Amino acid sequence: MENKDNIKKRIEFLKFEIARHNNNYYVLSKPEISDFEFDMLLSDLLALEKKYPEFADEHSPTQRVGNDITKEFQQVEHKYPMMSLGNTYSQEELHEFDERVRKIIGNDFEYVAELKYDGTSISLTYENGKLLRAVTRGDGSKGDDVTANVKTIKTIPLQLSGSGFSSEFDIRGEIFMPREVFEMLNKEREAEGETPFANPRNAASGTLKLLNPAEVAKRKLECFLYFIAGENLPTDFHFDNLLKAKEWGFNIPPYIKKCKDLKDVFDFIQHWNDKRKDLPFDIDGIVIKINSLLHQKQLGFTAKTPRWAISYKFKAEQAVTKILSIDFQVGRTGAITPVANLEPIQLAGTLVKRASLHNADQIYLHDIRIGDNVFIEKGGEIIPKVTAVDLSSRTPDILPLQYIENCPECHTPLVRIEGEAKHFCPNEIGCPPQKKGKIVHFIHRKAMNIDGLGEETVELLYEKGLIKNVADLYELKKEQLVNLERLGEKSAENILKSIENSKAVSFEKVLFALGIRYVGETVAKKLARAFFSIDSLMNASFEDLIQVDEIGDKIAESIIIFFKDLRNIELIQKLKNAGIQMEQKEVTATASTVLSGLSFVISGVFQKHSRDELKIMIEENGGKNTGSVSVKTSYLLAGENIGPAKLEKAQKLGVKIISEDEFLKMIVI
């Protein structure tokens, strides 16, 4: 007999997990599982709710689409709901879809097959031929107004050409990032010490939610449009309406085919499953729609999906190959990352030789061993990952892996900090990869901003014995550089000039450049404002440090450990002798203390200045920036598309709300 309590617990667990993964995917842009695994969870929940309707409820994730709403943008109701599509992974399921359609509308119809673009959905509203607004999918009923960002995408027309369009209509599509742009963006992020995006889809989603349209424009997003919603459309057929939309100036993709039956659909699927790696952007399947709008209306909708359309999802490409050996890489912070060296194999259009194993826990979880045949997958990730071991092929001579205990570069015993997944080499001063990594971090744009010195040049200078730490940069001579490979007289002069200019970099950026663990840009700024000089910071106690806003126990402990190391003290003295700014300069003549004692929360998009520029103005004039509205907030500085949660809380607490112009008047002396 079935245990209803267990079934209810299983349903509640599935609802919780699906909601969590929805948030990871749409809000955080950090999915933990593949689309296929997510769909299987949703399918399990649907089946249980259907079998046990007493446990179903209107708030179940089966009754809604995923949610990409954030609190930084204004929410707008969709005039026509943005439904999600049902997913299939087999021809049998498409045959079942075809049979359901024929039972309702008969046999006289045609399909339209399209590519399923792996980006982020968008709905564009046009009024009298002009772009009125752009809204994300959100929860299907309402989404984020991202009009300012979308206007930076050159493939989206702001003014339509031609004639025959309705006075008001919505057109839906997918915003995506071409692979070439994605690869360039990740190279830039890595060079600046930032975490690279996992795949173009995450990059597109994250870009669309940036609060500065100027930054969005730099990302070179593109958009394909594939569906029109509205009254008085030009024709009664989806395919023909898209052709008309192309005449109006919309970027309608050429990868569309009218299909008279399922055989045509399957041919289209097979063609693009083979050719998708040749496209300059990512797709993850095929969308099949009924062409006739009258038939679409006749078929209608379920609570979550249209009955006249379905998507066929490609499975992530997998391959089986052997682990030949495992390397243990040492990062700038000393973090150890195990990487499997594989028998080379073709996967997703590239020759794969290596795959990340992440950390010791993942190795032991999957019982990964050298000599194993393993399944590897490249489902949109930067590098392949090992998903499982082929245990049926394991032979008795393949022994369990012993995770290393010492650093592979300097042989220092590794440590593992409680609560962290990775092992670390604690020898940050003497370990070569960490030493080189610290120099690369020191020179990048957001730190000392030393032009002309890239990672390869740092490697060259290190290997030639010209630099062993960041202080050695300030001892370099022109005659040491001019004869090095890839460098000449002009390059040497530019490098030395940039090194000299770095001596004027502010103390807060110097603090960030030192590479103290957990001290990022924001923390460095807080510390510089609180202690004013490197000497004061070195002498600060644990209690002194945790009194500073946003400095917790972990950061405070890391700072104290850093300054206890005599090698770090010696390094700082050398930097002092070189003329590096080791104390906070006095407030500039253009600034003031007019905002002293006032705290500000900034939300929205501004016309005259970026949010970062406004934050600098606040601090330079004695004010304080905070991230959330509270009773201690003096002003909410509000721009366009202000976050509704912040606005509501400010109104509730009686916090004064000011515009950009009102703020600028406050700091005029």
FITORPA-988664 format. One record per residue (C-alpha): y, x, z; residue number from 1. Coordinates in steps of 0.2 Angstrom, whole numbers, plus 5000, padded with zeros to 4 digits. Layout:
! residues N
<<Y, X, Z>, NUM>
...
//
This chain:
! residues 669
<<5000, 5000, 5000>, 1>
<<5017, 5006, 4995>, 2>
<<5028, 5013, 5009>, 3>
<<5045, 5004, 5006>, 4>
<<5054, 5015, 5019>, 5>
<<5049, 5031, 5008>, 6>
<<5055, 5022, 4992>, 7>
<<5071, 5018, 5000>, 8>
<<5073, 5036, 5006>, 9>
<<5069, 5042, 4989>, 10>
<<5082, 5031, 4981>, 11>
<<5095, 5036, 4993>, 12>
<<5091, 5055, 4990>, 13>
<<5092, 5052, 4971>, 14>
<<5109, 5044, 4973>, 15>
<<5116, 5058, 4983>, 16>
<<5109, 5071, 4972>, 17>
<<5116, 5063, 4956>, 18>
<<5133, 5060, 4964>, 19>
<<5133, 5079, 4969>, 20>
<<5129, 5085, 4952>, 21>
<<5141, 5073, 4944>, 22>
<<5155, 5081, 4955>, 23>
<<5149, 5099, 4951>, 24>
<<5149, 5095, 4932>, 25>
<<5165, 5085, 4930>, 26>
<<5176, 5090, 4944>, 27>
<<5171, 5108, 4948>, 28>
<<5165, 5113, 4931>, 29>
<<5151, 5122, 4939>, 30>
<<5134, 5113, 4935>, 31>
<<5119, 5119, 4945>, 32>
<<5106, 5110, 4934>, 33>
<<5103, 5107, 4915>, 34>
<<5108, 5091, 4906>, 35>
<<5089, 5088, 4904>, 36>
<<5086, 5090, 4923>, 37>
<<5101, 5078, 4927>, 38>
<<5094, 5065, 4915>, 39>
<<5077, 5066, 4923>, 40>
<<5085, 5062, 4940>, 41>
<<5095, 5048, 4933>, 42>
<<5079, 5041, 4924>, 43>
<<5069, 5042, 4940>, 44>
<<5083, 5032, 4949>, 45>
<<5084, 5019, 4935>, 46>
<<5065, 5016, 4936>, 47>
<<5065, 5014, 4955>, 48>
<<5080, 5002, 4955>, 49>
<<5071, 4992, 4941>, 50>
<<5055, 4991, 4950>, 51>
<<5063, 4988, 4967>, 52>
<<5079, 4978, 4964>, 53>
<<5081, 4975, 4983>, 54>
<<5087, 4993, 4984>, 55>
<<5099, 4993, 4970>, 56>
<<5118, 4991, 4973>, 57>
<<5134, 4990, 4963>, 58>
<<5139, 5008, 4969>, 59>
<<5124, 5016, 4962>, 60>
<<5127, 5031, 4950>, 61>
<<5117, 5021, 4937>, 62>
<<5131, 5009, 4936>, 63>
<<5144, 5021, 4931>, 64>
<<5147, 5036, 4920>, 65>
<<5151, 5054, 4928>, 66>
<<5168, 5056, 4935>, 67>
<<5180, 5070, 4930>, 68>
<<5196, 5063, 4939>, 69>
<<5206, 5076, 4949>, 70>
<<5220, 5072, 4961>, 71>
<<5233, 5083, 4952>, 72>
<<5235, 5070, 4938>, 73>
<<5241, 5053, 4937>, 74>
<<5227, 5040, 4934>, 75>
<<5227, 5028, 4920>, 76>
<<5216, 5013, 4916>, 77>
<<5207, 5013, 4900>, 78>
<<5211, 4998, 4889>, 79>
<<5194, 5000, 4882>, 80>
<<5181, 5007, 4894>, 81>
<<5174, 5024, 4890>, 82>
<<5155, 5021, 4891>, 83>
<<5143, 5035, 4892>, 84>
<<5128, 5036, 4880>, 85>
<<5110, 5034, 4884>, 86>
<<5100, 5050, 4881>, 87>
<<5084, 5053, 4872>, 88>
<<5073, 5068, 4870>, 89>
<<5060, 5063, 4858>, 90>
<<5057, 5054, 4842>, 91>
<<5046, 5041, 4851>, 92>
<<5062, 5035, 4861>, 93>
<<5072, 5034, 4845>, 94>
<<5059, 5023, 4838>, 95>
<<5060, 5012, 4853>, 96>
<<5079, 5011, 4851>, 97>
<<5077, 5006, 4833>, 98>
<<5065, 4992, 4838>, 99>
<<5077, 4985, 4851>, 100>
<<5091, 4985, 4838>, 101>
<<5080, 4976, 4825>, 102>
<<5075, 4963, 4836>, 103>
<<5093, 4958, 4839>, 104>
<<5102, 4961, 4822>, 105>
<<5087, 4961, 4809>, 106>
<<5083, 4975, 4797>, 107>
<<5099, 4975, 4786>, 108>
<<5109, 4988, 4794>, 109>
<<5113, 5007, 4792>, 110>
<<5115, 5021, 4805>, 111>
<<5129, 5034, 4806>, 112>
<<5123, 5051, 4813>, 113>
<<5135, 5063, 4820>, 114>
<<5135, 5080, 4830>, 115>
<<5136, 5079, 4849>, 116>
<<5150, 5091, 4853>, 117>
<<5148, 5100, 4869>, 118>
<<5165, 5099, 4876>, 119>
<<5176, 5087, 4887>, 120>
<<5179, 5069, 4881>, 121>
<<5196, 5062, 4878>, 122>
<<5205, 5046, 4873>, 123>
<<5221, 5046, 4863>, 124>
<<5232, 5031, 4862>, 125>
<<5244, 5029, 4847>, 126>
<<5258, 5017, 4847>, 127>
<<5267, 5014, 4830>, 128>
<<5260, 5030, 4823>, 129>
<<5265, 5041, 4838>, 130>
<<5254, 5049, 4852>, 131>
<<5258, 5039, 4867>, 132>
<<5246, 5046, 4880>, 133>
<<5229, 5056, 4882>, 134>
<<5217, 5052, 4895>, 135>
<<5201, 5060, 4901>, 136>
<<5185, 5050, 4903>, 137>
<<5186, 5049, 4921>, 138>
<<5175, 5036, 4929>, 139>
<<5174, 5026, 4912>, 140>
<<5187, 5013, 4919>, 141>
<<5201, 5026, 4922>, 142>
<<5205, 5044, 4919>, 143>
<<5218, 5058, 4921>, 144>
<<5233, 5057, 4911>, 145>
<<5233, 5075, 4902>, 146>
<<5246, 5071, 4888>, 147>
<<5256, 5086, 4891>, 148>
<<5241, 5097, 4889>, 149>
<<5234, 5088, 4874>, 150>
<<5250, 5090, 4865>, 151>
<<5247, 5109, 4864>, 152>
<<5231, 5106, 4854>, 153>
<<5236, 5109, 4836>, 154>
<<5222, 5098, 4828>, 155>
<<5229, 5083, 4837>, 156>
<<5243, 5074, 4827>, 157>
<<5259, 5069, 4837>, 158>
<<5265, 5058, 4822>, 159>
<<5253, 5050, 4810>, 160>
<<5255, 5051, 4791>, 161>
<<5249, 5038, 4778>, 162>
<<5248, 5019, 4782>, 163>
<<5236, 5006, 4787>, 164>
<<5234, 5010, 4805>, 165>
<<5237, 4997, 4819>, 166>
<<5252, 4996, 4829>, 167>
<<5242, 5002, 4844>, 168>
<<5224, 5009, 4845>, 169>
<<5214, 5021, 4854>, 170>
<<5204, 5035, 4846>, 171>
<<5191, 5045, 4855>, 172>
<<5184, 5062, 4853>, 173>
<<5179, 5079, 4861>, 174>
<<5190, 5093, 4866>, 175>
<<5181, 5110, 4864>, 176>
<<5183, 5128, 4864>, 177>
<<5177, 5138, 4849>, 178>
<<5164, 5152, 4854>, 179>
<<5176, 5166, 4847>, 180>
<<5190, 5160, 4858>, 181>
<<5178, 5158, 4873>, 182>
<<5172, 5176, 4871>, 183>
<<5190, 5183, 4870>, 184>
<<5195, 5172, 4886>, 185>
<<5180, 5179, 4896>, 186>
<<5184, 5197, 4891>, 187>
<<5202, 5194, 4897>, 188>
<<5196, 5186, 4914>, 189>
<<5183, 5200, 4917>, 190>
<<5197, 5213, 4914>, 191>
<<5208, 5205, 4926>, 192>
<<5194, 5204, 4939>, 193>
<<5192, 5185, 4937>, 194>
<<5175, 5176, 4936>, 195>
<<5171, 5172, 4918>, 196>
<<5167, 5154, 4913>, 197>
<<5149, 5150, 4912>, 198>
<<5150, 5142, 4894>, 199>
<<5163, 5135, 4882>, 200>
<<5161, 5117, 4889>, 201>
<<5166, 5123, 4906>, 202>
<<5180, 5133, 4899>, 203>
<<5187, 5118, 4889>, 204>
<<5186, 5106, 4904>, 205>
<<5194, 5119, 4916>, 206>
<<5208, 5122, 4903>, 207>
<<5212, 5104, 4901>, 208>
<<5215, 5102, 4920>, 209>
<<5227, 5117, 4921>, 210>
<<5244, 5111, 4928>, 211>
<<5254, 5122, 4916>, 212>
<<5254, 5117, 4897>, 213>
<<5260, 5134, 4892>, 214>
<<5244, 5141, 4899>, 215>
<<5234, 5128, 4890>, 216>
<<5242, 5132, 4874>, 217>
<<5236, 5150, 4875>, 218>
<<5218, 5144, 4876>, 219>
<<5217, 5138, 4858>, 220>
<<5207, 5122, 4861>, 221>
<<5202, 5111, 4847>, 222>
<<5198, 5093, 4845>, 223>
<<5186, 5082, 4834>, 224>
<<5189, 5063, 4834>, 225>
<<5174, 5052, 4831>, 226>
<<5178, 5034, 4836>, 227>
<<5192, 5021, 4835>, 228>
<<5194, 5007, 4847>, 229>
<<5207, 4993, 4844>, 230>
<<5211, 4977, 4835>, 231>
<<5215, 4975, 4817>, 232>
<<5205, 4991, 4811>, 233>
<<5206, 4995, 4793>, 234>
<<5188, 4990, 4789>, 235>
<<5172, 4983, 4798>, 236>
<<5163, 4999, 4797>, 237>
<<5163, 5014, 4808>, 238>
<<5161, 5027, 4795>, 239>
<<5174, 5020, 4783>, 240>
<<5187, 5019, 4798>, 241>
<<5184, 5037, 4801>, 242>
<<5188, 5041, 4783>, 243>
<<5204, 5031, 4785>, 244>
<<5208, 5041, 4801>, 245>
<<5207, 5057, 4791>, 246>
<<5220, 5051, 4779>, 247>
<<5231, 5048, 4794>, 248>
<<5230, 5066, 4799>, 249>
<<5216, 5066, 4812>, 250>
<<5203, 5080, 4813>, 251>
<<5188, 5070, 4808>, 252>
<<5173, 5082, 4808>, 253>
<<5163, 5084, 4791>, 254>
<<5147, 5084, 4800>, 255>
<<5143, 5065, 4798>, 256>
<<5130, 5056, 4788>, 257>
<<5127, 5038, 4784>, 258>
<<5108, 5035, 4786>, 259>
<<5098, 5020, 4779>, 260>
<<5084, 5022, 4791>, 261>
<<5076, 5033, 4805>, 262>
<<5069, 5045, 4792>, 263>
<<5086, 5050, 4787>, 264>
<<5091, 5051, 4805>, 265>
<<5077, 5063, 4809>, 266>
<<5081, 5074, 4794>, 267>
<<5099, 5075, 4800>, 268>
<<5092, 5080, 4818>, 269>
<<5080, 5093, 4811>, 270>
<<5094, 5100, 4800>, 271>
<<5106, 5103, 4814>, 272>
<<5093, 5108, 4826>, 273>
<<5089, 5123, 4815>, 274>
<<5107, 5126, 4810>, 275>
<<5117, 5123, 4826>, 276>
<<5118, 5142, 4830>, 277>
<<5128, 5144, 4813>, 278>
<<5142, 5133, 4819>, 279>
<<5157, 5141, 4827>, 280>
<<5156, 5129, 4842>, 281>
<<5142, 5122, 4853>, 282>
<<5133, 5106, 4851>, 283>
<<5120, 5099, 4862>, 284>
<<5112, 5085, 4852>, 285>
<<5115, 5071, 4839>, 286>
<<5124, 5054, 4841>, 287>
<<5117, 5039, 4832>, 288>
<<5128, 5024, 4830>, 289>
<<5126, 5007, 4821>, 290>
<<5139, 5007, 4807>, 291>
<<5144, 4989, 4806>, 292>
<<5157, 4984, 4819>, 293>
<<5150, 4966, 4818>, 294>
<<5133, 4972, 4823>, 295>
<<5140, 4983, 4837>, 296>
<<5149, 4967, 4844>, 297>
<<5132, 4958, 4842>, 298>
<<5122, 4971, 4851>, 299>
<<5135, 4973, 4865>, 300>
<<5134, 4984, 4881>, 301>
<<5124, 4987, 4896>, 302>
<<5133, 4990, 4913>, 303>
<<5134, 5008, 4908>, 304>
<<5130, 5011, 4890>, 305>
<<5133, 5003, 4872>, 306>
<<5117, 4996, 4865>, 307>
<<5123, 5001, 4847>, 308>
<<5123, 5020, 4850>, 309>
<<5112, 5033, 4858>, 310>
<<5111, 5052, 4859>, 311>
<<5097, 5063, 4855>, 312>
<<5098, 5079, 4866>, 313>
<<5092, 5095, 4860>, 314>
<<5082, 5104, 4873>, 315>
<<5089, 5121, 4879>, 316>
<<5080, 5134, 4869>, 317>
<<5067, 5143, 4878>, 318>
<<5056, 5158, 4875>, 319>
<<5042, 5168, 4883>, 320>
<<5043, 5187, 4885>, 321>
<<5038, 5201, 4897>, 322>
<<5048, 5209, 4911>, 323>
<<5047, 5228, 4907>, 324>
<<5057, 5233, 4922>, 325>
<<5071, 5228, 4934>, 326>
<<5087, 5237, 4936>, 327>
<<5099, 5234, 4951>, 328>
<<5117, 5234, 4946>, 329>
<<5131, 5239, 4958>, 330>
<<5147, 5229, 4957>, 331>
<<5165, 5234, 4962>, 332>
<<5163, 5226, 4979>, 333>
<<5146, 5234, 4982>, 334>
<<5136, 5218, 4978>, 335>
<<5119, 5221, 4970>, 336>
<<5113, 5211, 4955>, 337>
<<5095, 5212, 4949>, 338>
<<5093, 5212, 4930>, 339>
<<5077, 5210, 4921>, 340>
<<5074, 5222, 4906>, 341>
<<5063, 5211, 4894>, 342>
<<5053, 5214, 4878>, 343>
<<5066, 5210, 4865>, 344>
<<5065, 5192, 4858>, 345>
<<5075, 5181, 4848>, 346>
<<5083, 5166, 4857>, 347>
<<5097, 5154, 4852>, 348>
<<5102, 5166, 4837>, 349>
<<5103, 5182, 4847>, 350>
<<5091, 5196, 4852>, 351>
<<5089, 5195, 4870>, 352>
<<5084, 5211, 4880>, 353>
<<5090, 5207, 4898>, 354>
<<5091, 5192, 4910>, 355>
<<5099, 5190, 4927>, 356>
<<5088, 5187, 4942>, 357>
<<5103, 5184, 4953>, 358>
<<5097, 5190, 4970>, 359>
<<5082, 5193, 4981>, 360>
<<5080, 5175, 4986>, 361>
<<5078, 5169, 4968>, 362>
<<5066, 5183, 4965>, 363>
<<5055, 5178, 4980>, 364>
<<5057, 5159, 4976>, 365>
<<5050, 5161, 4958>, 366>
<<5038, 5176, 4964>, 367>
<<5045, 5186, 4949>, 368>
<<5036, 5203, 4946>, 369>
<<5037, 5217, 4934>, 370>
<<5024, 5214, 4920>, 371>
<<5025, 5195, 4921>, 372>
<<5027, 5184, 4906>, 373>
<<5042, 5173, 4910>, 374>
<<5051, 5159, 4902>, 375>
<<5069, 5162, 4898>, 376>
<<5082, 5150, 4894>, 377>
<<5100, 5151, 4886>, 378>
<<5107, 5134, 4889>, 379>
<<5125, 5138, 4886>, 380>
<<5125, 5152, 4899>, 381>
<<5134, 5169, 4896>, 382>
<<5117, 5178, 4898>, 383>
<<5100, 5171, 4898>, 384>
<<5091, 5167, 4915>, 385>
<<5073, 5167, 4920>, 386>
<<5067, 5149, 4924>, 387>
<<5049, 5151, 4928>, 388>
<<5034, 5163, 4928>, 389>
<<5019, 5160, 4916>, 390>
<<5006, 5162, 4931>, 391>
<<4992, 5159, 4919>, 392>
<<4995, 5176, 4911>, 393>
<<4997, 5186, 4927>, 394>
<<4983, 5199, 4929>, 395>
<<4977, 5207, 4946>, 396>
<<4987, 5223, 4943>, 397>
<<5004, 5214, 4943>, 398>
<<5009, 5217, 4961>, 399>
<<5023, 5208, 4971>, 400>
<<5040, 5215, 4969>, 401>
<<5048, 5225, 4984>, 402>
<<5067, 5222, 4984>, 403>
<<5076, 5239, 4985>, 404>
<<5082, 5244, 5002>, 405>
<<5094, 5258, 4997>, 406>
<<5108, 5258, 4984>, 407>
<<5102, 5264, 4967>, 408>
<<5117, 5274, 4964>, 409>
<<5122, 5283, 4981>, 410>
<<5106, 5279, 4991>, 411>
<<5115, 5271, 5006>, 412>
<<5105, 5258, 5015>, 413>
<<5109, 5241, 5009>, 414>
<<5116, 5227, 5020>, 415>
<<5115, 5208, 5019>, 416>
<<5129, 5199, 5027>, 417>
<<5124, 5183, 5036>, 418>
<<5128, 5168, 5025>, 419>
<<5129, 5177, 5008>, 420>
<<5115, 5178, 4995>, 421>
<<5117, 5196, 4989>, 422>
<<5114, 5212, 4997>, 423>
<<5128, 5225, 4997>, 424>
<<5130, 5244, 4997>, 425>
<<5142, 5247, 5011>, 426>
<<5147, 5265, 5004>, 427>
<<5163, 5258, 4995>, 428>
<<5172, 5275, 4996>, 429>
<<5157, 5286, 4990>, 430>
<<5147, 5275, 4978>, 431>
<<5151, 5279, 4960>, 432>
<<5151, 5261, 4952>, 433>
<<5161, 5255, 4967>, 434>
<<5174, 5269, 4965>, 435>
<<5176, 5266, 4946>, 436>
<<5177, 5247, 4949>, 437>
<<5191, 5250, 4962>, 438>
<<5201, 5260, 4950>, 439>
<<5198, 5246, 4936>, 440>
<<5204, 5233, 4949>, 441>
<<5219, 5244, 4954>, 442>
<<5226, 5245, 4937>, 443>
<<5224, 5228, 4931>, 444>
<<5239, 5216, 4926>, 445>
<<5239, 5206, 4943>, 446>
<<5238, 5222, 4953>, 447>
<<5247, 5238, 4948>, 448>
<<5249, 5233, 4930>, 449>
<<5246, 5250, 4922>, 450>
<<5245, 5248, 4903>, 451>
<<5235, 5259, 4892>, 452>
<<5221, 5262, 4905>, 453>
<<5206, 5251, 4901>, 454>
<<5188, 5251, 4908>, 455>
<<5182, 5263, 4895>, 456>
<<5197, 5275, 4898>, 457>
<<5194, 5275, 4917>, 458>
<<5175, 5279, 4914>, 459>
<<5181, 5293, 4903>, 460>
<<5193, 5300, 4916>, 461>
<<5180, 5298, 4930>, 462>
<<5166, 5307, 4920>, 463>
<<5178, 5321, 4916>, 464>
<<5182, 5324, 4934>, 465>
<<5200, 5320, 4932>, 466>
<<5200, 5305, 4944>, 467>
<<5189, 5301, 4959>, 468>
<<5200, 5288, 4967>, 469>
<<5216, 5278, 4963>, 470>
<<5227, 5291, 4971>, 471>
<<5222, 5304, 4958>, 472>
<<5230, 5293, 4944>, 473>
<<5247, 5299, 4951>, 474>
<<5242, 5317, 4949>, 475>
<<5237, 5316, 4930>, 476>
<<5246, 5328, 4918>, 477>
<<5250, 5325, 4899>, 478>
<<5240, 5341, 4895>, 479>
<<5224, 5334, 4904>, 480>
<<5225, 5318, 4893>, 481>
<<5230, 5323, 4875>, 482>
<<5214, 5331, 4870>, 483>
<<5202, 5317, 4877>, 484>
<<5192, 5307, 4865>, 485>
<<5202, 5291, 4859>, 486>
<<5218, 5298, 4867>, 487>
<<5232, 5307, 4858>, 488>
<<5250, 5312, 4863>, 489>
<<5257, 5295, 4861>, 490>
<<5243, 5287, 4871>, 491>
<<5245, 5300, 4885>, 492>
<<5264, 5297, 4886>, 493>
<<5262, 5278, 4887>, 494>
<<5249, 5280, 4901>, 495>
<<5259, 5292, 4911>, 496>
<<5275, 5281, 4909>, 497>
<<5265, 5265, 4915>, 498>
<<5258, 5275, 4930>, 499>
<<5276, 5280, 4934>, 500>
<<5282, 5262, 4932>, 501>
<<5269, 5256, 4944>, 502>
<<5277, 5265, 4958>, 503>
<<5290, 5250, 4958>, 504>
<<5276, 5237, 4960>, 505>
<<5279, 5226, 4976>, 506>
<<5270, 5229, 4992>, 507>
<<5260, 5212, 4991>, 508>
<<5253, 5218, 4974>, 509>
<<5249, 5235, 4981>, 510>
<<5239, 5227, 4995>, 511>
<<5229, 5216, 4982>, 512>
<<5227, 5232, 4972>, 513>
<<5219, 5241, 4986>, 514>
<<5203, 5230, 4984>, 515>
<<5200, 5226, 5002>, 516>
<<5186, 5214, 5003>, 517>
<<5191, 5195, 5003>, 518>
<<5210, 5200, 5001>, 519>
<<5214, 5192, 4985>, 520>
<<5232, 5188, 4978>, 521>
<<5236, 5174, 4990>, 522>
<<5230, 5183, 5005>, 523>
<<5239, 5199, 5000>, 524>
<<5255, 5190, 4999>, 525>
<<5253, 5181, 5016>, 526>
<<5249, 5198, 5024>, 527>
<<5264, 5207, 5016>, 528>
<<5275, 5193, 5022>, 529>
<<5268, 5194, 5040>, 530>
<<5267, 5212, 5043>, 531>
<<5280, 5219, 5031>, 532>
<<5272, 5237, 5029>, 533>
<<5256, 5245, 5028>, 534>
<<5258, 5254, 5045>, 535>
<<5261, 5237, 5053>, 536>
<<5245, 5230, 5045>, 537>
<<5234, 5245, 5050>, 538>
<<5239, 5243, 5068>, 539>
<<5237, 5224, 5068>, 540>
<<5223, 5218, 5080>, 541>
<<5211, 5205, 5076>, 542>
<<5221, 5192, 5086>, 543>
<<5237, 5197, 5076>, 544>
<<5228, 5194, 5060>, 545>
<<5221, 5177, 5063>, 546>
<<5238, 5171, 5068>, 547>
<<5243, 5173, 5050>, 548>
<<5241, 5157, 5039>, 549>
<<5225, 5156, 5029>, 550>
<<5218, 5172, 5038>, 551>
<<5201, 5168, 5046>, 552>
<<5188, 5178, 5056>, 553>
<<5179, 5185, 5040>, 554>
<<5195, 5191, 5032>, 555>
<<5202, 5199, 5048>, 556>
<<5186, 5208, 5051>, 557>
<<5186, 5215, 5034>, 558>
<<5204, 5221, 5036>, 559>
<<5200, 5230, 5052>, 560>
<<5184, 5238, 5045>, 561>
<<5194, 5244, 5030>, 562>
<<5207, 5253, 5041>, 563>
<<5194, 5260, 5053>, 564>
<<5188, 5271, 5038>, 565>
<<5197, 5288, 5039>, 566>
<<5194, 5290, 5020>, 567>
<<5205, 5274, 5017>, 568>
<<5218, 5281, 5028>, 569>
<<5219, 5297, 5019>, 570>
<<5219, 5287, 5002>, 571>
<<5234, 5277, 5008>, 572>
<<5243, 5293, 5014>, 573>
<<5241, 5300, 4996>, 574>
<<5248, 5284, 4988>, 575>
<<5263, 5285, 5000>, 576>
<<5266, 5303, 4995>, 577>
<<5265, 5297, 4977>, 578>
<<5280, 5285, 4980>, 579>
<<5270, 5269, 4980>, 580>
<<5278, 5254, 4989>, 581>
<<5270, 5253, 5006>, 582>
<<5282, 5241, 5014>, 583>
<<5290, 5224, 5009>, 584>
<<5307, 5226, 5002>, 585>
<<5322, 5217, 5009>, 586>
<<5326, 5200, 5001>, 587>
<<5335, 5203, 4984>, 588>
<<5353, 5199, 4982>, 589>
<<5350, 5184, 4972>, 590>
<<5339, 5176, 4985>, 591>
<<5344, 5169, 5002>, 592>
<<5338, 5161, 5018>, 593>
<<5344, 5144, 5014>, 594>
<<5327, 5137, 5014>, 595>
<<5322, 5145, 5031>, 596>
<<5312, 5134, 5042>, 597>
<<5307, 5122, 5028>, 598>
<<5290, 5119, 5021>, 599>
<<5286, 5113, 5003>, 600>
<<5272, 5105, 4994>, 601>
<<5273, 5106, 4975>, 602>
<<5264, 5094, 4964>, 603>
<<5265, 5089, 4945>, 604>
<<5271, 5097, 4929>, 605>
<<5289, 5103, 4928>, 606>
<<5301, 5105, 4913>, 607>
<<5312, 5121, 4918>, 608>
<<5300, 5132, 4928>, 609>
<<5281, 5134, 4931>, 610>
<<5274, 5130, 4948>, 611>
<<5271, 5148, 4951>, 612>
<<5290, 5152, 4948>, 613>
<<5295, 5138, 4959>, 614>
<<5284, 5144, 4973>, 615>
<<5292, 5162, 4971>, 616>
<<5309, 5154, 4972>, 617>
<<5304, 5145, 4988>, 618>
<<5298, 5161, 4997>, 619>
<<5313, 5171, 4990>, 620>
<<5325, 5159, 4999>, 621>
<<5316, 5159, 5015>, 622>
<<5305, 5143, 5013>, 623>
<<5286, 5141, 5015>, 624>
<<5273, 5134, 5002>, 625>
<<5259, 5124, 5009>, 626>
<<5245, 5116, 4999>, 627>
<<5244, 5099, 5007>, 628>
<<5256, 5086, 5014>, 629>
<<5257, 5084, 5033>, 630>
<<5269, 5079, 5046>, 631>
<<5276, 5097, 5046>, 632>
<<5280, 5096, 5027>, 633>
<<5299, 5096, 5024>, 634>
<<5299, 5091, 5006>, 635>
<<5287, 5086, 4992>, 636>
<<5293, 5094, 4976>, 637>
<<5287, 5082, 4963>, 638>
<<5285, 5084, 4944>, 639>
<<5278, 5073, 4930>, 640>
<<5260, 5067, 4933>, 641>
<<5261, 5070, 4952>, 642>
<<5245, 5069, 4961>, 643>
<<5244, 5051, 4968>, 644>
<<5236, 5056, 4984>, 645>
<<5250, 5068, 4989>, 646>
<<5263, 5055, 4984>, 647>
<<5255, 5042, 4994>, 648>
<<5253, 5053, 5009>, 649>
<<5271, 5059, 5008>, 650>
<<5277, 5041, 5007>, 651>
<<5266, 5036, 5022>, 652>
<<5273, 5050, 5033>, 653>
<<5291, 5048, 5027>, 654>
<<5291, 5066, 5019>, 655>
<<5307, 5067, 5007>, 656>
<<5302, 5068, 4989>, 657>
<<5313, 5078, 4978>, 658>
<<5314, 5082, 4959>, 659>
<<5315, 5099, 4951>, 660>
<<5334, 5097, 4948>, 661>
<<5337, 5092, 4966>, 662>
<<5327, 5108, 4972>, 663>
<<5337, 5119, 4961>, 664>
<<5353, 5113, 4968>, 665>
<<5347, 5117, 4986>, 666>
<<5345, 5135, 4982>, 667>
<<5362, 5137, 4973>, 668>
<<5373, 5147, 4986>, 669>
//
